């Protein structure tokens, strides 16, 4: 019943595996995670995912996290590292710097003049990934929004379409803390959405 939520939680940075228990409502969420992130931040991301998916604010006491030294070595394959995203003054152009499979990539991508900065950053990341990685499908932004008391968390929803006109669609969700840098946070949310998919898409 909670397969979709489990899958989205497993796409969070630092999460290795997830098990959600309960029948009609979520009773408990059990997480195995690496020590790369603080448990409190993982819990907040999980709270956001459950709120988006089932419109339910889950009590943090229902979330248990076991942290281990590292995850499976396979999880490190084909991962993308985002170094920086910044916007040129008075221009809809964003400069992207990232590593894809140890190759340093720098790109300037121009968005629509009236487009919001978060959409320019997200679309730019997707265009770069599609250019340098052989995706078996098409990516598109479904929605981007901020949440929290001070809009401190940004959520990116991406649709992965595979199999032609009548193929399958998969909704992917990623989140990142803004931390005074909206374009970089947007890019990080996109990568959290997609990093777990790369081993299947390359």
Secondary structure, DSSP 8 states (H G I E B T S, - for coil): --HHHHHHHHTSTTEEEEEEE-SSS--EEEEEEETTS-HHHHHHHHHHHHHHHHS----GGGEEEEEES---GGGGTT-EEEEEEEE-TTSSEEEEEEEETTEEEEEEEE--TTS-HHHHHHHHHHHHHHHHS--SSEEEEEEEEEESTTS-EEEEEEEEEESSTT-EEEEEEEEEE-TT-HHHHHHHHHHHHHGGGHHHH-
